[in-house]
């Protein structure tokens, strides 16, 4: 690994997400993926793989914890996620184009 790779680690700390009191999905997840590394998420249906990826991408907000890349916090208590701003939550409208012949 080179110096650039080390600056781009993905660090997830104490990440939690639930879909209501009876449906916890992620609880206290800690994960570090070194910059330049290839990682895979494996597990049974409903274990939180897609939820984790949506949080990392900013399409869903976590209940607790942080997601950082290269030391920059993307999701966390001091940084609102993309989903909280209303963007990416179905607010886009498809524009129809009409054409004349």
ABEGO torsion letter per residue (X at the ends): XBAAAAAABBBBBGBBBBBEAABBABBGBBBBBBBGBBBBBBEBBGAGAAAAAAAAAGABBBABEBBBBGGBBABEAABBBAAAAGBGAGABBBBBBBBBX
